[in-house]
Amino acid sequence: MTASSFTRRGFLGGVAATGLAAAGCGGPSNGPAGGPATVVVWDRAGAHAKARQEFFRAWNGKEGAELGITVQYEPQATDKYEEIVRVGFQTKRAPDLFHSPSSQLGAFVAAGWVLPLPDLVEQAVLDAAAPYHQKNSELVWGGVPYAVPTTAFTNRMVINTDLFEQAGLDPAAPPKTFTEVREAAAKITKAGGGDAFGMIIPIKATGFRQWSVDIPLMAGDEALAQFGLFDAAAQKYVSEKYAPIIELYRAMITDKTAYPGAATLTGDVAANAFGKGEAGMYLTSSAIVSSLADLGSKVSAVAAPLPVPDGQQLVRSPMNAGYPYAISSTSKNPEQAAKVFQAMVGDGIQEALAAKAAPPINDAVWDSAAIKDNAFLQQFRPADLDRQWPKTPGGLLQVDGEKVDQTIEKLLLDPAADLGPALASMQQRMQAAYDAAVESGEVDPQEFQA
């Protein structure tokens, strides 16, 4: 992947060469001369998708009708979403516009599946997203933005204030280091008497490694990027730095101060357990606010800063500028898709989502009547230390052998396994794949530099 491959002419030429430019999208799509254009939108299913669906029902009747556009909004299965998108493009049934997970966008750009935004989208839209379009953003490739985020998934350690106080802990002075987390978990579990535990460790949650393992390590070390722990400045994988978080989680699982069943615990079950007051701490994103609201939880919770490995200080709170949307290169009506895109990332739909406790990306929505009085959600509002996590080459590499997530999970569930050799092997696999990709020109190392 070279910079020249990301020019508009080079990009569209590459698309045409693969036959993608002539491919149809996932639904009917008439041009302006043939009546209203149908713009097909794919998204991840869930509560937020329902809010977007309601938004576009109203939009179709007003703005859409005026523009000659009908939005066909199609939520897709959450747990297989990335696979569905890939198959859609491979079978030439892709939508016009879609939620493009930020971790996958680089691969989608390399495959020629998404269009660069500057030639299609109004400059005001790009200016509003500029803070999240830095050079090493997951949404920018070859210096060009391909997607715009719509939610601010900041990360915190959520604590149950009642359980903290019952254990003799001060919710206003939460644990700052991994050792302090372990000590607090032991006290909460003891005070809980079998009904409450120190911390939730949801190993089977979607994105567990990404959100619950990488994030607290990155919080104490600004050099790290996710997916194997990549140091962009050194151009090296430093996977041995996984050791402190694995040791912490192992200890709490072994000591039974972690919520029971960590090996099979999914995100939904974890949120439900915390919502019922059965755990004192939970490393999670601002998505927890809407989850607890959906559950009708009455738990007394506050959002505390992320803890970091012993000997380190909190230097950043890595956040995901989440739910980005992109325009398909296969769209027969890219200009109409761009108009829908602008509605998709605008304040109107963000306010509709904020009303359901979804964290917006735009300051104007944070200050809106929809959420200005939601004290818990406001604790997740991006502040000085909340910084968009950098893109990582991990998703672009062809790595031999065991995957990063597999290695991490195996080490967590086997307390007797030696961390040193396993993490060294991971580092070697990732580094070999990265070096090969750079040498072949498939990966440009400049993409990952700050």
C-alpha positions in Angstrom: 0.0 0.0 0.0 1.8 3.1 -1.2 0.6 6.7 -0.9 0.1 6.9 -4.7 -2.4 4.1 -4.5 -4.6 6.3 -2.4 -5.0 9.1 -5.0 -8.5 9.3 -6.4 -7.4 8.4 -10.0 -5.2 5.5 -8.8 -8.0 4.3 -6.4 -10.8 4.3 -8.9 -8.5 2.8 -11.5 -7.8 0.0 -9.2 -11.5 -0.5 -8.5 -12.3 -0.6 -12.2 -9.5 -3.1 -12.7 -11.1 -5.5 -10.3 -14.6 -5.1 -11.7 -15.9 -3.6 -8.5 -16.8 -0.3 -10.0 -19.5 -1.8 -12.1 -20.9 -4.0 -9.3 -24.4 -3.6 -8.0 -25.3 -2.8 -4.4 -27.5 -4.6 -2.0 -30.9 -3.2 -3.2 -32.8 -1.3 -5.9 -31.0 1.9 -6.9 -32.5 4.2 -9.5 -30.8 7.4 -10.6 -32.5 10.8 -10.4 -33.8 10.5 -14.0 -35.5 7.2 -13.2 -37.3 8.3 -10.1 -36.2 8.4 -6.4 -32.8 6.8 -5.7 -32.7 4.1 -3.1 -29.7 4.2 -0.9 -29.1 1.0 1.0 -27.5 1.3 4.4 -26.0 -1.5 6.5 -25.5 -1.2 10.2 -24.9 -3.4 13.2 -28.2 -4.5 14.8 -29.1 -3.4 18.3 -30.8 -0.7 20.3 -28.9 2.1 18.5 -29.8 0.6 15.1 -33.5 0.9 16.1 -33.0 4.6 16.8 -31.4 5.1 13.4 -34.1 3.2 11.7 -36.7 5.4 13.3 -34.7 8.5 12.3 -34.6 7.4 8.6 -38.3 6.6 8.6 -39.0 10.3 9.4 -36.1 11.5 7.1 -37.5 9.6 4.1 -40.8 11.5 4.4 -39.2 14.9 4.6 -35.6 15.5 3.6 -35.3 12.4 1.6 -38.5 13.2 -0.4 -37.1 16.6 -1.2 -33.8 15.2 -2.3 -35.4 12.3 -4.3 -33.8 9.7 -2.0 -35.2 6.8 -0.1 -33.0 5.2 2.6 -33.3 1.4 2.9 -31.8 0.8 6.3 -30.8 -2.8 7.0 -29.4 -3.8 10.4 -27.2 -6.9 10.3 -26.3 -9.5 12.8 -24.0 -8.0 15.5 -21.7 -11.0 16.0 -21.1 -11.7 12.3 -21.2 -8.1 11.1 -17.7 -7.9 9.7 -18.1 -11.3 7.9 -21.4 -10.1 6.4 -19.8 -6.9 5.0 -16.9 -8.9 3.5 -19.2 -11.4 1.8 -21.4 -8.5 0.6 -18.5 -7.0 -1.3 -17.1 -10.3 -2.5 -20.5 -11.3 -3.9 -21.2 -7.8 -5.4 -24.1 -7.3 -3.1 -22.7 -4.6 -0.9 -24.7 -1.6 0.3 -24.2 2.0 -0.7 -23.3 3.2 2.8 -22.3 1.1 5.8 -20.9 1.1 9.3 -17.3 0.3 8.8 -15.6 -0.9 12.0 -12.5 1.3 12.4 -10.3 -1.7 13.0 -11.3 -3.1 9.6 -11.3 0.1 7.6 -7.7 -0.2 6.5 -8.3 -3.6 5.0 -11.5 -2.3 3.3 -9.5 0.6 1.8 -6.8 -1.8 0.6 -9.5 -4.0 -1.1 -10.9 -0.9 -2.9 -14.3 -1.2 -1.2 -14.7 2.4 0.1 -14.5 5.8 -1.5 -12.4 8.7 -0.3 -14.6 11.4 1.3 -13.1 14.7 0.2 -14.6 14.7 -3.3 -18.1 13.6 -2.1 -18.8 15.2 1.3 -19.2 18.8 2.2 -16.1 20.4 3.7 -18.0 21.4 6.8 -18.6 17.7 7.6 -14.9 17.0 7.3 -14.0 20.0 9.4 -16.2 18.8 12.2 -14.5 15.4 12.2 -11.0 16.9 11.9 -10.0 16.1 15.5 -10.5 12.4 14.6 -8.8 12.6 11.2 -5.2 12.9 12.3 -2.5 11.2 10.3 -2.4 8.0 12.4 -6.2 7.8 12.8 -7.8 4.4 11.9 -10.1 6.4 9.6 -7.3 8.0 7.5 -5.2 6.1 4.9 -2.7 7.6 2.6 -3.5 11.0 4.2 -7.2 10.7 3.1 -10.2 10.3 5.3 -12.5 7.4 4.4 -15.0 7.5 7.3 -16.5 9.8 9.8 -17.2 8.7 13.4 -20.5 9.2 15.2 -19.9 8.2 18.8 -17.3 8.8 21.4 -16.5 5.5 23.1 -14.3 6.7 26.0 -13.0 4.2 28.5 -13.2 4.2 32.2 -13.2 1.9 35.2 -16.8 1.8 36.3 -17.3 1.2 40.0 -20.3 0.3 42.2 -20.2 2.9 44.9 -22.3 0.9 47.3 -20.0 -2.1 47.1 -17.0 0.1 47.6 -18.4 1.6 50.7 -19.5 -1.8 52.1 -15.9 -3.0 51.6 -14.5 0.1 53.4 -13.2 1.6 50.2 -13.6 5.2 49.1 -15.3 5.6 45.7 -13.7 9.0 45.4 -10.3 7.4 45.6 -10.5 4.4 43.2 -7.6 2.1 42.5 -4.9 3.6 40.3 -2.6 0.7 39.7 -3.1 -3.0 39.0 -2.0 -4.0 42.5 -4.5 -1.6 44.0 -7.2 -3.1 41.7 -6.4 -6.6 43.0 -6.4 -5.5 46.6 -9.8 -3.7 46.2 -11.3 -6.7 44.4 -10.3 -8.9 47.4 -12.0 -6.6 49.9 -15.2 -6.3 47.8 -15.4 -10.0 47.4 -14.9 -10.6 51.1 -17.6 -8.0 52.0 -19.9 -9.5 49.3 -20.2 -12.8 51.1 -20.8 -14.7 47.8 -23.3 -12.3 46.4 -20.9 -9.7 45.0 -17.4 -9.9 43.5 -14.5 -7.6 42.9 -14.3 -7.3 39.2 -15.8 -8.5 36.0 -13.5 -10.1 33.4 -15.6 -11.0 30.4 -13.2 -13.1 28.3 -15.9 -14.1 25.8 -17.1 -10.6 25.2 -16.8 -9.3 21.7 -13.6 -7.3 21.6 -12.4 -8.4 25.0 -8.7 -8.2 24.1 -9.2 -4.9 22.4 -11.1 -3.2 25.2 -10.2 -4.9 28.4 -6.6 -6.0 27.8 -5.0 -3.5 25.4 -6.7 -0.3 26.7 -5.3 -0.3 30.3 -1.8 -1.1 29.0 -2.0 1.8 26.5 -3.3 4.1 29.2 0.1 4.0 31.0 2.4 3.8 27.9 1.9 6.3 25.0 4.1 4.3 22.7 1.7 1.4 22.4 -0.9 0.6 19.7 -3.3 -2.3 19.9 -3.3 -5.8 18.4 -0.1 -7.3 19.7 1.2 -4.1 21.2 3.0 -2.2 18.4 5.4 0.6 19.0 5.1 2.7 15.8 8.2 4.9 16.6 10.4 1.9 17.0 8.6 -0.1 14.3 8.6 -3.0 16.7 6.1 -5.3 18.4 6.6 -5.3 22.2 4.2 -8.1 23.1 6.0 -8.8 26.3 4.2 -5.8 27.8 1.0 -7.9 28.0 2.4 -9.6 31.1 1.1 -7.2 33.8 -2.5 -7.3 32.7 -2.5 -11.1 32.2 -0.9 -11.5 35.6 -3.6 -9.3 37.2 -6.5 -11.1 35.6 -5.0 -14.5 36.3 -4.6 -13.6 39.9 -8.2 -12.5 40.3 -9.6 -15.5 38.5 -7.5 -17.8 40.7 -8.3 -15.9 43.9 -12.0 -16.0 42.9 -12.3 -12.3 43.4 -13.3 -12.0 39.7 -17.0 -12.5 38.9 -17.5 -16.3 38.4 -17.3 -17.8 34.9 -14.8 -15.5 33.4 -13.9 -18.1 30.8 -17.4 -18.0 29.3 -18.6 -14.6 30.3 -20.0 -12.5 27.4 -20.5 -8.7 27.2 -24.3 -8.9 27.7 -24.0 -11.2 30.7 -21.3 -8.9 32.2 -23.4 -5.8 31.8 -26.3 -7.5 33.4 -24.3 -8.7 36.3 -22.9 -5.2 36.9 -26.4 -3.8 36.5 -27.7 -6.1 39.3 -25.0 -4.9 41.7 -23.0 -8.2 41.6 -19.5 -6.7 40.8 -17.6 -3.8 42.2 -15.4 -2.9 39.2 -15.7 -3.1 35.4 -13.3 -1.8 32.8 -15.6 -0.7 30.0 -16.5 2.0 27.6 -19.2 4.6 27.6 -21.5 2.0 25.9 -22.2 0.7 29.4 -24.4 3.7 30.1 -27.0 2.8 27.5 -26.7 -0.9 28.5 -27.6 -0.1 32.1 -30.4 2.1 31.0 -31.8 -0.6 28.8 -31.7 -3.0 31.8 -33.5 -0.5 34.0 -30.6 -0.8 36.4 -30.7 1.1 39.7 -27.1 0.4 40.6 -25.1 3.3 42.0 -22.2 3.7 39.6 -19.5 6.2 38.8 -16.9 6.3 36.1 -13.3 6.4 37.4 -10.0 6.8 35.6 -8.4 3.7 34.1 -5.9 1.9 36.3 -2.4 1.2 34.9 0.5 -1.2 35.5 2.4 -0.8 38.7 5.1 1.9 38.4 3.3 3.8 35.6 1.0 6.8 35.6 -2.1 7.5 33.6 -0.9 9.3 30.5 -3.9 8.9 28.3 -7.3 7.3 28.1 -7.4 5.7 24.7 -10.8 6.1 23.1 -12.6 4.8 20.0 -14.1 7.4 17.8 -16.7 4.9 17.1 -19.4 3.8 14.7 -17.7 5.3 11.7 -19.6 5.2 8.3 -18.1 4.9 4.8 -19.4 5.1 1.3 -19.1 2.0 -0.8 -17.1 2.1 -4.0 -19.8 -0.2 -5.5 -22.6 2.4 -5.1 -24.4 3.3 -8.3 -25.4 6.6 -6.8 -22.4 7.9 -4.8 -23.6 11.5 -4.7 -27.0 10.4 -3.2 -25.1 8.1 -0.8 -23.0 11.1 0.2 -26.1 13.1 1.1 -27.4 10.2 3.3 -23.9 9.9 4.8 -24.1 13.6 5.8 -27.4 12.9 7.6 -25.9 9.8 9.1 -23.1 11.6 10.8 -25.0 14.8 11.6 -26.2 16.3 14.9 -29.8 15.3 14.3 -29.2 11.5 14.4 -26.7 11.9 17.2 -29.3 13.7 19.3 -31.8 10.8 18.6 -29.1 8.4 19.8 -28.1 10.5 22.8 -31.7 10.3 24.0 -31.0 6.6 24.4 -27.8 7.3 26.3 -25.4 6.8 23.4 -22.3 9.0 23.7 -22.1 11.5 20.8 -19.0 12.7 19.0 -20.0 16.4 18.7 -19.8 18.9 21.5 -23.1 20.5 20.5 -24.9 17.3 21.2 -23.1 16.8 24.6 -24.6 20.2 25.6 -28.0 19.4 24.2 -31.2 18.9 26.2 -31.0 15.2 25.3 -28.1 14.4 27.7 -26.9 17.5 29.5 -28.5 16.3 32.7 -27.4 12.6 32.3 -24.7 12.8 35.1 -23.4 9.3 34.5 -23.0 9.7 30.7 -21.4 13.1 31.2 -18.6 11.4 33.2 -17.6 9.7 29.9 -17.5 13.0 28.0 -14.1 13.3 26.2 -11.6 15.3 28.2 -7.9 16.2 27.9 -6.7 12.6 28.5 -9.2 11.0 26.2 -7.3 10.5 22.9 -8.3 8.5 19.9 -6.3 5.3 19.8 -3.9 5.1 16.9 -4.3 2.7 14.0 -2.3 -0.5 14.1 -1.0 -2.7 11.3 -2.3 -5.8 13.0 -5.5 -6.1 10.9 -3.5 -5.9 7.7 -1.0 -8.6 8.4 -1.0 -12.3 7.4 0.3 -13.8 10.6 1.4 -17.4 10.8 0.2 -19.6 13.7 -1.9 -18.7 16.7 -3.8 -15.4 16.7 -3.2 -12.7 19.3 -6.6 -13.2 20.9 -6.1 -16.9 21.1 -2.7 -16.5 22.9 -4.1 -14.0 25.4 -7.1 -16.2 26.2 -5.1 -19.3 26.6 -2.6 -17.6 29.0 -5.5 -16.2 31.1 -7.1 -19.5 31.5 -4.0 -21.5 32.3 -2.3 -20.0 35.4 0.6 -22.5 35.0 1.5 -21.4 31.5 4.8 -19.6 31.2 4.2 -16.0 30.0 7.7 -15.4 28.7 7.9 -17.9 25.9 4.3 -17.5 24.8 4.6 -13.7 24.5 8.0 -13.9 22.9 6.5 -16.3 20.3 3.6 -13.8 19.7 6.1 -11.0 19.2 8.1 -12.9 16.7 5.1 -13.9 14.6 3.7 -10.4 14.5 7.1 -8.8 13.8 7.8 -11.3 11.0 4.5 -10.6 9.4 5.0 -6.9 9.7 8.5 -6.9 8.3 7.4 -9.0 5.4 4.4 -6.7 4.6 6.7 -3.6 4.7 9.3 -5.3 2.5 6.7 -6.3 -0.1 5.1 -2.8 -0.1 1.8 -4.0 1.2 2.2 -1.9 4.3 3.5 1.7 4.5 5.2 2.2 7.9 4.5 5.9 7.7 0.8 5.2 8.0 1.3 4.4 11.7 3.5 7.3 12.7 2.0 10.1 14.8 
